[in-house]
Every structure is written in structure tokens, then in C-alpha cells.
Amino acid sequence: MTISAMRDLSMTPATENGLRRKPILRKIGVFTSGGDAPGMNAAIRAVTRAAIANKLKVTGIRRGYQGMIEGDFIPLRSSDVSGIIQLGGTILRTARSKEFRTPEGREKAWQQLQNAGIDAVVVIGGDGSFTGALTMSQEYNISFVGIPGTIDNDIYGTDYTIGYETALNSVVCAVDKIRDTAVSHGRIFMVEVMGREAGLLALNSGIACGAEVILIPESKEQHDALKRFLDKGYKRKERSGIVIVAEGDEPGGALKLAENVRCEHPELDVRVSILGHIQRGGSPTANDRINATRMGVAAVDALLDDQKSIMIGIDNGRIVQVPFNKAVKLNHSFDRELLEIQKMLNI
């Protein structure tokens, strides 16, 4: 049978007495995609054991969509996910795949899933991963359920994404140590944190650390706040401070910003610290483990309930289901009140 014929057959709903029959779920796949985030292993563990508890077989798909295309699959038993809940990163590894963005790549991925007997898939990742899942589910009528895993916490429809709290605590810990040096030497540190398109990590870490200025992509008015801080600090001879910079705030990031400040204020000792990928690693916090576990179990429940193209989220502490087309197309709301609080407390 040709691939196109198999695809047409897979998209034809089974019927019994003229009524649509619920598809039989025997085996599910699970994979991580995009940037790694602490707590992904806790989600893998929860998906695996919840599925096994419901008499399902589980296949781990290694290296994201690229591994799906190449058939890089491994069986997952309960013992295979023992002792991983406390580990950062992802035991299934992760990758980004240009090939999956093409119809030919997705057809290869679908054929690999068919050959492995995988009936539905849980994807742990961000909005890019969910976009791929939505496209493939529309083309091949295969059920995908998503679990939000990104340190940026920028996905619509959920208050919480796996890895955000751990990354936030990593930033706070690092900046607290940097401030010791800033005060001791009378320096201003530009600390760059992740957040190319979303500044929530920068904003909340800045508030938690008592940063003098926070620069994020969502608000350009904070550059005026930086100017006021530098002018005020010079007049008062208060020559130390912390400026948190989201990596996507300006071309060149903290390095370019520091260069500009040195030109305008040569009397100041300005240093740069780019935290980089240290924010992604580390043992997940208790909340990251707990919420990853809750969402992992909910993802399996959703598949058993014949749901498809949805993301599992948390809204006011409760598990919710968000359609992929909303999760990937709508913007995560930004709380401007947090900026106002930061400004008020740095008078």
C-alpha cells in the first residue's frame, strides 16, 4: 500500500452502525522538543507511568522531531524512568529539525510513527513544538497533546510552564552573588538573562533581586529609567547597581548596552555578566516537579478521552486544556503592574 493510500485510510473514521467508533489506543509516543527545561524528565516519568497504569505501551522518541523522522525510538518501561525526577535536562534529548518543517519531512515522521504502531503522541516543549504538532495532526489525523516546557513562561493559556521556576531561582542565585562584587567594587553590572521575545524571566528575577533597572522587549520606556538611574547614581556617588537585561531587548544585548553606557558615563565602572545556558540546567524545584507530574498525567488522561491538538495548562492552580491553535497564535499576557512595582520601589 502506498503512503498516500495509508494516509487516506488513517484519516477515515471507523464506523459501527453508522456511528463513529472511538479509536483504540494501544501505544503512545512521548518526546521533548526545542530548548530543554528543568522538569522535563519529571513529565516524561509521569507520562510513562500514567500510560502504563492504563495498560498502554510507551515509546520514547529521542531528539525531538528529527528523531521522529529518523525513527530514533526506544521502549519506555516503568523502570526506565526510575530515578530521573530530580534530573535537569531531558533523558530523551532534544533537537530542532528544519526537515520537519517540510511536507516531505512530516511524511517521513508519520510513516515512522505508523511503522512503530504509535497511535498518539505527547509533546513536551514550547509554541514552536506545538505548531509542528498542530500541523502534523491536521495532515495525518494523529492525536497530539502538548505539555508546556520552556523557561520563558510565555505560552498563552497557562500560568505555568515547566522549567520557569527553576530558571528563575538560578538567575536570582547568580545575581545575588554578582551584587556582592558590585557593591564591594562600586560597579554597575549589566546582567543578561534569557528571553529573546519575552521578558517575564528578566522582570520577575529583577524584582526578586532588587535590580535597579530591568530592560525587557515588552517595554521601551525602561531605557528612560536606565538613564535616570545612571544620572542619579552619579550625582549621589552611588556607583553600584544591577541592571537586568533580557537578551532580546536590543541588538547586541548587554554587551552593546554596556558599551553605550561607558561612552556616555566614562566615570562609571560598568561590567557585563551573561548568564547564558546556566539558566537552563540544574535540578528542578519542587513546583517544577509537581506541576510537570500533574500535567504529564493529565496529558495521558486527555489522550484516553480521545482529545487531540490540545495543550495541558494550569490556570489558577487547576488543570486546563487549551487548543493548540490558541496556544501558538495568541500572545501571553504581560502584567505591566510588575513594572510599576519595580519603578516605585527604586525611588
C-alpha positions as CSV (number, residue, x, y, z in Angstrom):
1,M,0.0,0.0,0.0
2,T,1.4,3.5,-0.9
3,I,2.0,6.1,1.7
4,S,-0.8,8.3,0.3
5,A,-3.2,5.4,0.4
6,M,-2.2,4.6,4.0
7,R,-2.7,8.3,4.9
8,D,-6.2,8.3,3.4
9,L,-7.1,5.1,5.3
10,S,-5.8,6.5,8.6
11,M,-7.9,9.6,8.1
12,T,-11.1,7.6,7.5
13,P,-13.1,7.4,10.8
14,A,-14.1,3.8,11.7
15,T,-17.8,3.4,11.9
16,E,-20.2,0.9,13.5
17,N,-23.9,1.0,12.7
18,G,-23.3,4.4,11.1
19,L,-21.8,5.9,14.2
20,R,-18.2,7.0,14.7
21,R,-16.3,4.5,16.8
22,K,-13.7,5.7,19.3
23,P,-10.2,4.8,18.1
24,I,-8.4,2.2,20.0
25,L,-5.4,3.5,21.9
26,R,-2.6,0.9,22.4
27,K,0.7,2.7,22.3
28,I,1.7,6.3,22.8
29,G,4.9,8.2,22.0
30,V,6.5,10.9,24.1
31,F,9.2,13.3,23.2
32,T,10.8,16.6,24.2
33,S,11.4,19.4,21.7
34,G,13.0,22.8,21.5
35,G,15.0,24.2,24.4
36,D,15.5,21.9,27.4
37,A,13.9,22.9,30.7
38,P,14.3,21.6,34.2
39,G,11.3,19.3,34.9
40,M,11.0,17.7,31.5
41,N,12.2,14.4,33.0
42,A,9.5,14.6,35.6
43,A,7.0,15.0,32.8
44,I,8.4,12.1,30.9
45,R,8.2,9.9,34.0
46,A,4.6,10.9,34.7
47,V,3.5,10.3,31.1
48,T,5.2,6.9,31.0
49,R,3.9,5.6,34.3
50,A,0.4,7.0,33.8
51,A,0.2,5.3,30.4
52,I,1.5,2.0,31.8
53,A,-1.1,2.2,34.6
54,N,-3.7,2.5,31.9
55,K,-2.4,-0.6,30.1
56,L,-0.7,1.4,27.3
57,K,2.7,0.8,25.8
58,V,5.0,3.8,25.7
59,T,7.7,4.7,23.2
60,G,10.3,7.4,23.8
61,I,11.2,9.4,20.7
62,R,14.7,10.7,21.0
63,R,16.0,14.1,19.7
64,G,12.6,15.6,19.0
65,Y,11.1,15.8,15.6
66,Q,14.4,14.9,14.0
67,G,14.4,11.7,15.9
68,M,10.8,11.1,14.8
69,I,11.9,11.4,11.2
70,E,14.8,9.0,11.7
71,G,12.8,6.5,13.8
72,D,15.1,7.0,16.8
73,F,12.6,5.3,19.2
74,I,13.1,3.4,22.4
75,P,10.6,1.5,24.5
76,L,9.9,3.0,27.9
77,R,9.1,0.8,30.9
78,S,8.4,2.0,34.5
79,S,12.0,1.1,35.5
80,D,13.4,3.2,32.6
81,V,12.0,6.4,34.2
82,S,13.1,5.5,37.7
83,G,15.4,8.0,39.4
84,I,15.0,10.8,36.8
85,I,12.5,13.1,38.5
86,Q,15.4,15.1,40.1
87,L,17.4,15.5,36.9
88,G,17.6,18.6,34.8
89,G,17.7,18.4,31.0
90,T,15.9,15.5,29.3
91,I,16.8,11.8,29.0
92,L,15.2,11.8,25.6
93,R,17.4,14.6,24.4
94,T,16.1,17.4,22.2
95,A,16.8,19.0,18.9
96,R,15.4,21.4,16.3
97,S,14.6,20.0,12.9
98,K,14.5,22.0,9.7
99,E,13.4,18.9,7.8
100,F,10.2,18.6,9.8
101,R,9.1,22.0,8.6
102,T,8.7,20.5,5.1
103,P,5.8,18.3,4.0
104,E,8.3,15.6,3.0
105,G,9.9,15.6,6.5
106,R,6.5,15.3,8.2
107,E,5.5,12.4,5.9
108,K,8.7,10.6,6.9
109,A,7.9,11.2,10.6
110,W,4.3,10.0,10.1
111,Q,5.5,6.8,8.4
112,Q,7.9,6.1,11.2
113,L,5.1,6.5,13.8
114,Q,2.9,4.1,11.7
115,N,5.7,1.6,11.4
116,A,6.2,1.7,15.2
117,G,2.5,1.3,15.9
118,I,2.3,4.6,17.7
119,D,-1.4,5.8,18.0
120,A,-0.9,9.1,19.7
121,V,1.9,11.4,20.9
122,V,2.7,13.6,23.9
123,V,5.0,16.5,23.0
124,I,6.8,18.4,25.8
125,G,8.1,21.8,24.5
126,G,7.1,25.4,23.6
127,D,5.0,27.1,21.0
128,G,7.2,26.1,18.1
129,S,6.9,22.4,19.1
130,F,3.1,22.8,19.4
131,T,3.0,24.4,15.9
132,G,4.6,21.4,14.4
133,A,2.3,19.0,16.3
134,L,-0.8,21.0,15.1
135,T,0.3,20.9,11.5
136,M,1.1,17.2,11.6
137,S,-2.2,16.3,13.3
138,Q,-4.1,18.2,10.7
139,E,-2.3,16.5,7.9
140,Y,-2.4,12.9,9.2
141,N,-5.2,12.8,11.8
142,I,-3.0,11.7,14.6
143,S,-3.6,12.9,18.1
144,F,-1.0,15.1,19.7
145,V,-1.3,16.5,23.3
146,G,1.2,19.1,24.5
147,I,2.8,19.8,27.8
148,P,4.3,23.3,28.0
149,G,8.1,23.2,28.8
150,T,10.0,26.4,28.5
151,I,11.9,28.6,30.9
152,D,10.4,31.7,29.3
153,N,6.9,31.0,30.7
154,D,5.5,32.7,27.6
155,I,2.8,30.3,26.3
156,Y,-0.8,31.5,26.1
157,G,-3.4,29.7,28.2
158,T,-1.2,28.6,31.1
159,D,0.1,30.4,34.2
160,Y,3.0,28.0,34.4
161,T,5.4,26.3,32.1
162,I,7.8,23.5,33.1
163,G,11.3,24.9,34.0
164,Y,10.4,28.5,34.6
165,E,10.6,28.5,38.4
166,T,13.9,26.6,38.4
167,A,15.4,29.0,35.9
168,L,14.1,32.0,37.9
169,N,15.8,30.7,41.0
170,S,19.0,30.1,39.1
171,V,19.0,33.7,38.0
172,V,18.3,35.0,41.5
173,C,21.1,33.0,43.0
174,A,23.6,34.2,40.4
175,V,22.6,37.8,40.7
176,D,22.8,37.8,44.5
177,K,26.4,36.7,44.2
178,I,27.1,39.3,41.5
179,R,25.7,42.1,43.7
180,D,28.2,41.3,46.4
181,T,31.0,42.1,43.9
182,A,29.1,45.1,42.5
183,V,28.8,46.7,46.0
184,S,32.4,45.8,47.0
185,H,34.0,47.4,44.0
186,G,31.4,50.2,43.2
187,R,30.5,48.7,39.9
188,I,27.4,48.6,37.7
189,F,26.7,45.1,36.4
190,M,24.6,44.6,33.2
191,V,23.3,41.0,33.7
192,E,21.9,39.4,30.6
193,V,19.2,36.7,31.1
194,M,17.3,34.6,28.5
195,G,14.2,35.9,27.0
196,R,14.6,36.8,23.3
197,E,11.0,37.6,22.7
198,A,9.5,37.5,26.2
199,G,10.9,39.3,29.3
200,L,9.0,37.6,32.1
201,L,12.1,35.8,33.4
202,A,14.0,39.1,33.4
203,L,11.2,41.0,35.0
204,N,10.5,38.6,37.9
205,S,14.2,37.9,38.6
206,G,14.8,41.6,38.6
207,I,12.1,42.2,41.2
208,A,13.3,39.3,43.3
209,C,16.9,40.6,43.2
210,G,16.0,44.2,43.8
211,A,17.5,45.3,40.5
212,E,17.8,49.0,39.9
213,V,16.7,48.7,36.3
214,I,15.0,46.0,34.3
215,L,15.1,46.1,30.5
216,I,12.6,43.8,28.6
217,P,11.4,43.6,25.0
218,E,7.8,44.5,26.1
219,S,8.6,48.0,27.4
220,K,11.0,50.5,25.8
221,E,10.2,53.1,28.5
222,Q,12.6,51.3,30.8
223,H,15.5,52.8,28.8
224,D,14.5,56.2,30.2
225,A,14.6,54.6,33.7
226,L,18.2,53.4,33.0
227,K,19.2,57.0,32.0
228,R,17.6,58.4,35.2
229,F,19.4,55.7,37.3
230,L,22.8,56.5,35.8
231,D,22.4,60.2,36.2
232,K,21.1,59.9,39.8
233,G,23.8,57.5,40.8
234,Y,26.5,59.8,39.5
235,K,25.2,62.7,41.4
236,R,24.8,60.8,44.6
237,K,28.1,59.0,44.1
238,E,26.2,55.7,44.4
239,R,28.2,53.8,41.8
240,S,27.0,50.3,42.2
241,G,23.9,48.6,40.9
242,I,22.3,45.8,39.0
243,V,20.7,46.2,35.5
244,I,18.8,43.1,34.3
245,V,18.7,42.8,30.5
246,A,16.5,40.4,28.6
247,E,18.7,39.0,25.7
248,G,16.1,40.2,23.1
249,D,15.7,43.7,24.4
250,E,18.2,45.3,22.0
251,P,20.5,44.2,19.2
252,G,23.8,43.3,20.9
253,G,22.2,42.7,24.3
254,A,24.0,43.6,27.5
255,L,27.4,43.9,25.7
256,K,26.2,46.6,23.4
257,L,24.3,48.4,26.2
258,A,27.4,48.4,28.4
259,E,29.4,49.9,25.6
260,N,26.9,52.7,25.1
261,V,26.9,53.4,28.9
262,R,30.7,53.6,29.1
263,C,30.7,56.1,26.3
264,E,28.1,58.3,28.0
265,H,29.5,57.8,31.5
266,P,33.2,57.1,31.4
267,E,33.4,57.8,35.1
268,L,31.4,54.6,35.9
269,D,32.9,51.1,36.2
270,V,30.5,49.0,34.1
271,R,30.8,45.3,33.8
272,V,28.8,42.6,32.0
273,S,27.7,39.2,33.1
274,I,25.9,36.9,30.6
275,L,24.3,34.1,32.5
276,G,23.6,32.1,29.3
277,H,22.7,28.4,29.5
278,I,23.4,28.1,33.2
279,Q,19.7,29.2,33.4
280,R,18.5,26.0,31.6
281,G,20.3,23.4,33.8
282,G,20.1,22.2,37.3
283,S,17.8,20.1,39.4
284,P,14.2,21.2,39.1
285,T,12.4,22.8,42.0
286,A,9.6,21.1,43.9
287,N,7.0,23.1,42.0
288,D,8.5,22.2,38.6
289,R,8.5,18.5,39.6
290,I,4.9,18.6,40.9
291,N,3.4,20.6,38.1
292,A,5.3,18.5,35.5
293,T,3.8,15.4,37.1
294,R,0.3,16.8,37.2
295,M,0.4,17.8,33.5
296,G,2.0,14.5,32.5
297,V,-0.8,12.5,34.0
298,A,-3.4,14.9,32.6
299,A,-1.9,14.5,29.1
300,V,-2.4,10.8,29.2
301,D,-6.0,11.3,30.5
302,A,-6.7,13.6,27.6
303,L,-5.5,11.0,25.0
304,L,-7.6,8.3,26.7
305,D,-10.5,10.7,26.4
306,D,-9.8,11.0,22.6
307,Q,-8.6,14.6,22.8
308,K,-6.3,15.9,20.1
309,S,-4.4,19.1,19.2
310,I,-4.6,20.5,22.8
311,M,-2.1,21.7,25.3
312,I,-2.4,20.9,29.0
313,G,-2.0,24.0,31.1
314,I,-2.5,25.3,34.6
315,D,-4.9,28.2,35.3
316,N,-5.3,29.4,38.9
317,G,-3.9,26.1,40.1
318,R,-6.3,24.0,38.1
319,I,-5.5,21.7,35.1
320,V,-7.0,23.1,31.9
321,Q,-7.0,22.1,28.2
322,V,-6.1,24.8,25.6
323,P,-6.4,24.2,21.9
324,F,-3.1,24.3,20.0
325,N,-4.4,27.0,17.6
326,K,-4.9,29.3,20.6
327,A,-1.7,28.4,22.4
328,V,0.5,29.1,19.3
329,K,-1.3,32.1,17.9
330,L,-2.2,34.2,20.9
331,N,0.3,36.2,22.9
332,H,0.9,35.5,26.6
333,S,-0.4,38.4,28.6
334,F,2.2,40.8,30.2
335,D,1.4,42.2,33.6
336,R,2.5,45.8,33.5
337,E,1.8,46.2,37.2
338,L,5.0,44.4,37.9
339,L,7.0,47.1,36.1
340,E,5.2,49.8,38.0
341,I,6.0,48.0,41.3
342,Q,9.7,47.8,40.3
343,K,9.8,51.5,39.4
344,M,8.1,52.5,42.7
345,L,10.5,50.5,44.8
346,N,13.6,52.1,43.2
347,I,12.9,55.7,44.1
